């Protein structure tokens, strides 16, 4: 009896041992595959594709800059933390080229050091990662150039520009952040909003406007519970399970409505999505208008440029970037069609408003490379945009100075 039990035990032990060995072999192989995939291929973070190796560092502009390679090492990864009401903001960080304080505000160089004037103005700049300045050091962001340009022009006033831009933000998040600042009695003299790409992108991904990109996982607020998605998110720490997840996600994406295998007739209503994006954006402008009357500040909304829409003559590098975006990202919904429709509606809206400016055509005479992807700009591109914004807000600055002088 004992010998029989011993034989059974030995067989079970050998089977278990073999299973453990096989699992370790599979795990090691999976770790190797994940390592290669994580280095070469894009991974999802907060709903946006990011690279451990960022191909943008190979653009000719960054190769020509002494700080180019160092910048992209600092930029990756773009990490966020939860913040009430606005979903997420950038984590604090300190570097040679990128600095963010404890409130998620990116550093803007002070251009008022040599000024003795007692007059001062504050400009808040809101927007997504394009306002934050992905692709530019602290000194090369849109707010940094606005500070430089306005302080050089108005010698009798110290103008402080605050970079409130945050990665993934849509315009509604910026409006909410402004409200939170007002609650803290931190009211700007002028509020600048720079939006477009994220409002359109999120509206297309979720087939509904005004839903922010989730910072943890890929599930936005309001999306229904999906047990399949929750299942494939299990096993975070096992490489073998993560490889299986990737396979399941591919299958899941194939099965989803609107995937590349779905007939065109089953696609989303492009015009309806664009009109929804337009309507929600206009509501945000109206909200800020009401706030400005109550709290005594001026404001401007700017609809931003993108490589995918507009009259810019693309450089060879930009054309390559555009084709890569079309091939790799336009697979679930006709984002290009939604953008075209939304941008057309916004241009018409801006023509009838004094508080909204359509600047998507700001690069129509620029043939050099200013984009490092579909929407983010090099410092050269940021300066062009900042010059446009500074020119438009000049009357508002003059108005604030007139008020300060008691006239």
C-alpha angles and dihedrals in degrees: 000000000000092000091051091051089047092054092048091048091050092051092049091046092051092048092049092046091051091049090052092049091048091049092051091049091049091046092051091048091047091050089053092050092046090050092054093043092047092052101043105026132061118258128202116253120167090343094303131102114249134174132217083208106040114210091203090077087071094062111117092242094059093042088057093054123083089219096044101099093038091052095058091047089055094043096058118112109027099206125194137191130206117268124184117257097001100059099230147358135191118283117246111267140168126206143135093269108015123050127170126177129222092274093054093255114144116228116260116193113250110247095179101072095108096044122103096184117124090211115097139175132192124212120192114204114202130186145095131291090307089065091040086056112241104188096029137082119239091273093050103056125109093253091049092054092044088055091049095046098044096044090051091050099044106047095170096061136054110228119198116197119198120202105218094164117132132188116263094005121149122205093266091061090052091051090050090050090052089052090051091051091051089052087058090052088249098135119168125219089226130016118203120196120195113185146139115101098064094042090054095039096051092042089055097044093049096031087232133078128239098036112126123225109260113243096206115049121339101280115111124207111279097025113133121251111272114192091193092058091047090049094054090049091063122099097043094165100046114083092201090055090046090055088050088049091056090053092048091048090054090051091044092050090050090053096046120104111254095029121138088268094056117101114252090242089066094053127114125278100262097193093048092052091048092049090049091052090049094048095049092047092052089050089056091053090051091051092052090047090056091047092050092054091049097045103029107243134125126235144188132194119210123194104214134227124253132187090234096061132036144044101291113134100232121228117230090261092050091048089054090050091050093050090048091053092049092049098044107033110027095078107104107038134009094260092166092058093047090050093050091050095043093047091049091052092047092050090053091047094050091052089063100042134071094204100052127068127192106214099160087115095055091113098047091118097037115102099170124089112276100150122078090185137348095309114355117098139212116241087264090060093043090055092054091051092045091052090053093048093045090052092051096047093047092097090051091052090049090049091053090049090051090052090048090053090054096245 
